[in-house]
Every structure is written in C-alpha cells, then in structure tokens.
C-alpha cells in the first residue's frame, strides 16, 4: 500500500535496464512516479507518457531516485548537465540506487544541502528482479528516514537490509558485487572447461544448483539477461568491472587487493557464450 505522502513527486533519473522496470513497478503500486532519461521518451514504449523532459520532471520532483550508470552520470544528474539540486525547487530526498564508490557516496553529504535527506539504496537482483518487483536493497541512512521511505522500497523490492549510516548500504553493495563478479568469472570458466570435457551445460548447472558450487549466476543462468555476454564497455559485464573498481576504491588501508584485481581482469576478458 502506498503512503499518501509519496504518491506524487517521485522521480527516477536513469530509465535504463533497471530504472525502467523500477518506474513501472512504482506506477503499478499506485505511485504517480515519473522518469527522466537522456534518451527521448519515444524509446520507452508504454512508459513513454511517464518519461518527461527535464523541466517537467524537475518541476514535479520531491523524491529523486538515481539509477544512472556511474559517478560521472550521477554528478550530471545532481550538479552538472541536469543539476536537479538547483532545478527541482521542491526536492527533499535523494536516494542513490546506482552502484558507486562508497567514498564518493559518503562525500555527497558535504556537497548536498543539509535540508535534503540522503539515503543510499543500491539494489541487487538484475533486470528480471526489477521487472518482478523483488529486488534486494542495501540501505544506508538514518533509521527514521528509511522507515519513512519504506513504501517506495516495498513497491520495487522484496528484501531490505539496513546496513547503517549513509554510505553503509553502498559499502555492502560493492562487497556483495565483488562476490558476484568472482562467481561470474569462475562460473563462466567452469562452463568453458565443461564444454571441452563434453559435459552438458544444463546438466552441470542443475548439479551446481544443488551442490557446494551453488551461486547466484549459475542458479539463474537462464534468467539473468547478461549471463552469456562477453565484456563490453557499456553492457552489464562491463559494469561489473566498474563495481569491482568501486570495491577496490573503498578497500581497507593496506589490504591485499591481488585477488580482486585478478577478478576484474578475468571479467574484462570474458567472451560471449553461445
């Protein structure tokens, strides 16, 4: 059930692979949510009437959820090309749902006026979970702020983990994605070796799902949209290398980073799998 305080004024910046289904889920839950993207509204099919030009998006905005790709695009949304901090006169809450360096996220508190509530809410589950409104959220922020905005998260997610103060959700997310990247690299290597050994892919994946090698990528191999992709700078496999870099940026001082560095190189070397 929606909270009347949030029925209007909710906006998603970045209506791509994750943002578009999140916008659809919010609207299905009763929120009059709007979207903004650098692509024209005509690219969004049934969602097109709800993806607005920047002036209209900014004028209605009170709660902003950013789902753009990286730090540069987040800076554009908040301070640069879109500059919603200045362009949206009624903006009261910013929710960061992109996966970014925790150092960058924590530093936002000093760059954004104190009157604006900040929550970091990166999510996990891939596009299929966004489409089915069952994302897992890692939340950072004041407990009251998170409780107040919980109706938004419940409209698009199924699992909610409050990890601590602002920035803690992002720290948890990059550590989670470091594991996801390692599982991706090793699962793909195992499947390549299985091909060369004459093992059937489906039979092996079924075995892995019920055995000690079980992991998210292997268990969802047919549903996860990027499971067979090779690395490209602008696809989800490419984003995984960015996420590993974000984890490395927040590594403890003096930490041994050899294994994460290797994982990043292995992900970058992935080729498409038929």
C-alpha positions as CSV (number, residue, x, y, z in Angstrom):
1,X,0.0,0.0,0.0
2,X,1.3,3.4,-0.9
3,X,2.0,6.2,1.6
4,X,-0.1,9.2,0.7
5,X,2.9,11.5,1.3
6,X,4.7,9.8,-1.6
7,X,2.0,9.2,-4.2
8,X,3.2,12.1,-6.2
9,X,6.6,13.8,-6.6
10,X,8.7,10.6,-7.0
11,X,11.1,10.5,-9.9
12,X,13.6,8.1,-11.3
13,X,16.6,9.5,-13.1
14,X,18.1,6.9,-15.5
15,X,15.4,4.7,-17.1
16,X,17.6,2.0,-18.4
17,X,17.8,-1.7,-17.8
18,X,17.0,-1.3,-14.1
19,X,15.4,2.1,-13.9
20,X,12.6,1.5,-16.4
21,X,11.2,-1.6,-14.7
22,X,11.5,0.2,-11.3
23,X,9.4,3.0,-12.7
24,X,6.8,0.6,-14.0
25,X,6.7,-1.2,-10.6
26,X,6.2,2.1,-8.7
27,X,3.4,3.0,-11.0
28,X,1.8,-0.4,-10.7
29,X,1.9,0.0,-6.9
30,X,-0.1,3.3,-7.1
31,X,2.7,5.9,-7.2
32,X,2.3,8.7,-9.8
33,X,6.1,8.3,-10.4
34,X,7.8,9.9,-13.4
35,X,11.1,9.2,-15.2
36,X,13.8,11.1,-16.8
37,X,16.4,9.8,-19.2
38,X,18.8,11.4,-21.7
39,X,17.1,9.2,-24.4
40,X,13.8,10.5,-25.8
41,X,10.5,9.4,-24.3
42,X,9.6,7.6,-27.5
43,X,12.3,5.0,-26.7
44,X,10.2,3.7,-23.7
45,X,7.1,2.2,-25.2
46,X,4.2,2.0,-22.8
47,X,6.2,4.0,-20.3
48,X,6.7,6.9,-22.7
49,X,3.9,9.1,-21.3
50,X,5.6,9.0,-17.9
51,X,9.1,9.8,-19.0
52,X,9.3,13.6,-19.0
53,X,11.5,16.3,-20.4
54,X,13.9,17.7,-17.8
55,X,11.9,20.9,-17.0
56,X,8.7,19.0,-16.3
57,X,10.5,16.3,-14.4
58,X,12.2,18.8,-12.2
59,X,9.1,20.9,-11.5
60,X,7.2,17.9,-10.0
61,X,10.1,16.3,-8.2
62,X,10.2,15.9,-4.4
63,X,11.9,12.4,-4.1
64,X,14.6,11.6,-6.5
65,X,15.9,8.0,-7.1
66,X,19.0,7.9,-9.2
67,X,19.7,4.8,-11.2
68,X,22.3,6.1,-13.7
69,X,25.4,4.2,-14.6
70,X,28.3,5.7,-12.8
71,X,29.8,8.7,-10.9
72,X,30.1,11.0,-13.9
73,X,26.4,10.5,-14.7
74,X,25.4,10.9,-11.0
75,X,27.3,14.2,-10.9
76,X,25.5,15.3,-14.1
77,X,22.1,14.5,-12.5
78,X,22.8,16.2,-9.2
79,X,25.2,19.1,-10.1
80,X,26.0,19.2,-13.8
81,X,24.1,18.8,-17.0
82,X,20.7,18.2,-15.3
83,X,21.6,19.9,-12.0
84,X,18.5,18.7,-10.2
85,X,19.7,20.1,-6.9
86,X,19.1,23.6,-8.4
87,X,16.5,22.8,-11.0
88,X,14.0,21.0,-8.7
89,X,12.6,23.6,-6.2
90,X,10.7,21.1,-4.1
91,X,13.4,18.4,-3.9
92,X,13.5,17.0,-0.4
93,X,15.0,13.5,-0.7
94,X,17.8,12.0,-2.8
95,X,18.0,8.2,-3.0
96,X,21.2,6.8,-4.6
97,X,20.5,3.4,-6.2
98,X,23.4,3.3,-8.7
99,X,26.4,1.2,-7.6
100,X,29.2,3.7,-7.0
101,X,32.3,4.0,-4.9
102,X,31.3,4.3,-1.2
103,X,33.9,7.1,-0.8
104,X,32.1,9.1,-3.4
105,X,28.7,8.4,-1.9
106,X,29.8,9.4,1.6
107,X,31.3,12.6,0.3
108,X,27.9,13.6,-1.2
109,X,26.7,14.6,2.3
110,X,29.1,17.6,2.3
111,X,28.0,18.6,-1.3
112,X,24.3,18.4,-0.8
113,X,22.4,20.9,1.4
114,X,21.5,19.5,4.9
115,X,17.8,20.1,4.3
116,X,17.8,17.3,1.8
117,X,17.5,13.8,3.1
118,X,20.1,11.4,1.7
119,X,19.6,7.6,1.5
120,X,21.9,5.2,-0.3
121,X,19.8,2.2,-1.6
122,X,21.8,0.2,-4.1
123,X,20.0,-3.0,-5.2
124,X,20.7,-6.5,-6.4
125,X,18.9,-9.0,-8.5
126,X,19.4,-8.0,-12.2
127,X,16.7,-6.8,-14.5
128,X,14.5,-9.9,-14.0
129,X,14.1,-9.0,-10.3
130,X,13.4,-5.4,-11.2
131,X,10.7,-6.5,-13.6
132,X,9.1,-8.7,-10.9
133,X,9.5,-6.1,-8.1
134,X,11.6,-8.4,-6.0
135,X,14.9,-6.5,-5.8
136,X,17.2,-6.8,-2.7
137,X,18.1,-3.4,-1.3
138,X,21.1,-2.5,0.8
139,X,20.1,0.7,2.7
140,X,22.2,3.3,4.4
141,X,20.8,6.3,6.2
142,X,19.0,7.4,9.4
143,X,16.5,4.8,10.6
144,X,13.6,7.2,10.6
145,X,14.4,8.4,7.0
146,X,14.5,4.8,5.8
147,X,11.3,3.9,7.6
148,X,9.6,7.0,6.1
149,X,10.5,5.9,2.6
150,X,9.9,2.2,3.1
151,X,6.7,2.2,1.0
152,X,8.9,3.2,-2.0
153,X,11.2,0.3,-1.5
154,X,8.4,-2.2,-0.9
155,X,6.9,-1.2,-4.2
156,X,10.0,-2.3,-6.1
157,X,11.7,-4.8,-3.8
158,X,11.3,-7.9,-1.6
159,X,14.4,-7.9,0.6
160,X,15.6,-4.9,2.7
161,X,18.8,-4.7,4.6
162,X,19.6,-1.6,6.7
163,X,23.3,-1.7,6.9
164,X,24.0,1.5,8.9
165,X,24.6,5.2,8.3
166,X,24.5,6.9,4.9
167,X,27.1,5.2,2.8
168,X,26.9,1.8,4.6
169,X,24.5,0.5,2.0
170,X,26.9,1.2,-0.8
171,X,29.8,-0.3,1.1
172,X,27.8,-3.5,1.5
173,X,26.7,-3.4,-2.2
174,X,30.3,-3.2,-3.6
175,X,31.4,-6.1,-1.3
176,X,28.4,-8.1,-2.5
177,X,29.2,-7.3,-6.1
178,X,32.8,-8.3,-5.6
179,X,31.5,-11.8,-4.7
180,X,29.1,-11.7,-7.7
181,X,32.0,-10.8,-10.0
182,X,34.1,-13.7,-8.7
183,X,31.1,-16.1,-9.1
184,X,30.6,-14.8,-12.7
185,X,34.2,-15.2,-13.6
186,X,34.6,-18.7,-12.2
187,X,31.1,-20.0,-13.4
188,X,32.0,-19.0,-16.9
189,X,35.4,-20.6,-16.7
190,X,33.8,-23.8,-15.3
191,X,31.3,-23.9,-18.2
192,X,34.0,-23.4,-20.7
193,X,36.0,-26.3,-19.3
194,X,32.9,-28.4,-19.2
195,X,32.4,-27.8,-22.9
196,X,35.9,-29.1,-23.6
197,X,35.1,-32.1,-21.4
198,X,31.9,-32.9,-23.2
199,X,29.6,-32.2,-20.3
200,X,26.1,-31.0,-21.0
201,X,25.7,-27.4,-19.8
202,X,22.2,-27.8,-18.4
203,X,23.1,-31.0,-16.5
204,X,26.1,-29.3,-15.0
205,X,24.1,-26.2,-14.0
206,X,21.5,-28.4,-12.4
207,X,24.2,-30.1,-10.4
208,X,25.8,-26.8,-9.3
209,X,22.4,-25.5,-8.1
210,X,22.1,-28.4,-5.6
211,X,25.7,-28.8,-4.7
212,X,28.6,-27.0,-3.0
213,X,29.4,-24.8,-6.0
214,X,25.9,-23.2,-5.9
215,X,25.9,-19.4,-6.7
216,X,23.5,-16.8,-8.0
217,X,24.8,-16.7,-11.6
218,X,24.8,-20.4,-12.1
219,X,21.4,-20.9,-10.4
220,X,19.8,-18.1,-12.6
221,X,21.8,-18.7,-15.7
222,X,18.8,-18.9,-18.0
223,X,17.0,-15.9,-16.4
224,X,19.9,-13.4,-15.8
225,X,20.0,-11.4,-19.0
226,X,23.8,-10.9,-19.1
227,X,24.8,-14.4,-18.1
228,X,26.1,-15.3,-21.6
229,X,27.5,-11.9,-22.5
230,X,31.1,-11.0,-23.2
231,X,32.7,-7.9,-21.8
232,X,31.8,-4.6,-23.5
233,X,32.3,-1.2,-22.0
234,X,28.6,-0.3,-22.0
235,X,27.0,-3.7,-21.0
236,X,26.4,-5.3,-17.6
237,X,29.5,-7.3,-17.8
238,X,31.4,-4.1,-18.3
239,X,29.5,-2.6,-15.3
240,X,30.8,-5.5,-13.2
241,X,34.4,-4.3,-13.7
242,X,33.3,-0.8,-12.6
243,X,31.7,-2.3,-9.5
244,X,34.9,-4.2,-8.7
245,X,36.8,-0.9,-9.1
246,X,34.4,0.7,-6.7
247,X,35.1,-2.0,-4.1
248,X,38.8,-1.5,-4.6
249,X,38.4,2.2,-4.1
250,X,37.0,1.5,-0.7
251,X,39.4,-1.3,0.3
252,X,40.8,-1.1,3.8
253,X,44.2,0.6,4.0
254,X,46.9,-1.9,3.4
255,X,44.5,-4.6,2.1
256,X,45.7,-7.3,-0.2
257,X,43.9,-6.5,-3.5
258,X,45.6,-9.1,-5.7
259,X,42.5,-11.3,-5.9
260,X,40.0,-8.5,-6.7
261,X,42.4,-7.2,-9.3
262,X,42.6,-10.6,-10.9
263,X,38.8,-11.0,-10.9
264,X,38.5,-7.6,-12.6
265,X,40.9,-8.7,-15.3
266,X,39.1,-12.1,-15.7
267,X,35.7,-10.3,-16.1
268,X,37.2,-8.0,-18.7
269,X,38.5,-10.9,-20.7
270,X,35.0,-12.7,-20.9
271,X,33.9,-13.6,-24.4
272,X,30.2,-14.2,-25.4
273,X,29.0,-17.7,-24.7
274,X,26.6,-19.3,-27.2
